[in-house]
Amino acid sequence: MSDTDQPPQAETLRTPIVAVLGHVDHGKTSLLDKIRGSAVSEGEAGAITQHIGATAVPLDTVSAMAGSLVDPDDFDLPGLLFIDTPGHHSFSTLRSRGGALADIAILVVDVNDGFQPQTVEALDILKRTGTPFVVAANKVDTTPGWNPQEGSPIKPSYDGQSDRARQMLDTNLYEIIGQLSDEGLSADLYWRVQNFQNNVGVIPVSAMTGEGIPDLLAVLMGLSQRYMKAEMAVDIAGPGAGTVLEVKEERGFGATLDVVLYDGTVREGDTIVVGGTNGPIVTEIRALLQPQPLAEIRTEKRFERVDEVKAAAGVKIAAPDLDEAMAGAPVRVVRSRDVDDVIQDVQAELAEIEVSTEEEGVVVKADTLGSLEAMANALKEAEIPILRAEVGDVAPRDVAVAGTAREDEHKVILAFNVDVLPNADDELDHSNVQLFDDDVIYQLIEEYEAFVDERKRAQQETVLDKIVRPARFRILQDHVFRQNDPAVVGVEIMSGTLKNNMRVVKFDGDKPTRVGQLSGIQEQGEDVKQVRAGNRVSVAIDGPTVGRQIDEGDELWVELPEKHAKILEQELSSEIPGDELEALQGYLDKHRRRDPFWGK
């Protein structure tokens, strides 16, 4: 073989990256704490590594915690790397070269609460990104009558419970399996699953007692080994590739990046390209920082410098010019490659998640590129246009941009999982821009849609107040109380709403003739401003004389200006009662027999 035909350096299997998702309070953090704590209590304190934004649990430690369920000789993978950044959008929608950053995920569901809004949202993300996952049905120890078996695999613990406790737990577990089915997923208790590619395994666990944690680790290791071994093969010595979890200010370093490295190696002094709000940033690494070992976490110095970090790992990168770096953006080490090629790679990856904007719409802010993309998708489905979409906290310029919208319903900022800067708060107080913020995307959109509906309703009510409403009424036989100046007669309202001071017409065939104007309505001797269909009242009409222009038994109508008839038919027909719509239709029919385009 010639030199150019030399095989690449032997690939090494990297650690699978595990994301933990779920509804708030369902136990995501407790579960991670239990895994960390159990690892430490197994006497493996030196082996478990606290990374930046991640926790590495090596294979030996997994085996010690899982007991007979994980034999280290059966595995080539080095262990598991749990991403522990809070909030499922903060990592579940982060990408690694177009796919999800996490190789596998745990969806934590409270066994008593079942699916909640964030559970469904997390599930949507997993389905959209195609990330394989298992369900940890947490808090089994809260089942009435449960007899805890500290740290035990779930099956022997489950089998040792009373019939009543098992029955109550089964009811809750099958509720979760049913909810997964409603979301289009086939699922079962993990020990009954034959094919994990077609079925979701549900693992009963307790983050408090540690029951089921051995099973959870065993299933994660087994699935990673069986289905993802090829994806875990990386050139460990190659130029590093990672994703920004967070951009943080650190004393003595300025803006730093918390990065999950999923490929290759990153070294102090490396030139890197990072996605930024105004395009790729090229900079040189000044320092790579890892937390102090767990035992020394209380020491004054929180971080220790390291020369290099290999995938998969979490690391803090200190370098100049990182202020505009974005959470969720790619990080690429240049090393021996042409810097322009690497810039193009980063630009291409950023372009994949560019949000299409329009000339009129709302302003969107989100915490990461992934959640920005998720927001954009959800808004597109809801047919809500976007004027500007960016990663980062709400700043004064966002308020200024939102304030330029022509429509009031677009003078809005939708903020997902971000803070509002103090000076932006001041701007909001002095502007007519509305801010909506939430940490569940679909709730954010629902709040905005409710606001738009309420505005439309208020506008329609204002228009309805100013518009002439249709009514048809009939002069009753033997109910003439005065013939003229004004004529006072008893009438029955056939359809619509009769209001005082309206003009009155009578149709001769299809030709309307104005006969006068209402100057009073009395119901049982009391003056009223309006009266609805089905009622009988006496009315005073200025203008006509009974026996000449009007007569007993005549059908009369409120005179509708053509413009008002058009607005009622085209814009407000859903806002008026059915009988009023009937009066409108009758009035339009009569006019349109004479002029087919009247009121159109």
Buried (B, 14 or more C-beta within 10 A) or exposed (E): EEEEEEEEEEBBBBBBBBBBBBBBEBBBBBBBBBBBBBBBEBEBEEBBBBBBBBBBBBBBBBBBBBBEBBEBEEBEBBBBBBBBBEBBBBBBBBBBBEEBBBBBBBBBBBBBBBBBBBBBBBBBBBEBBEBBBBBBBBBBBBBEEBEBBEBBBBBEBBEEBEEEBBEBBBEBBBBBBEBBEEBEBEBBBBBEBEEBEEBBBBBBBBBBBBBBBBBBBBBBBBBBBEBBBEBBBBBBBBBBBBBBBBBBEBEEBBBBBBBBBBBBBBBBEBBBBBBBEEEBBBBEBBBBBBBBBBEEEEEEEBBEEBEBBBBBBBBBBBBEBBEBBBBBBBBBBBBEBEEEEBBEBBBEBBEEBEBEBEEEBBBBBBBBBBBBBBBBBBBEEEEBBBBBBBBBBBBBEBBBBBBEBEEEBBBBBBBBBBBBBEEBBEBBEEBEBBBBBBBBBBBBBBBBEEBBEEBEEEEBEEBBEEBBBBBBBBBBEEBBEEBBEBBBBBBBBBBBBBBBEBBBBBBEEEEBEEBBBBBBBBEEEEEBEBBBBEBBBBBBBBBBBBEEBBEBEBEBBBBBEEEBBBBBBEEBEEBBBEBBBBBBBBBBEBBBEEEEEBBE
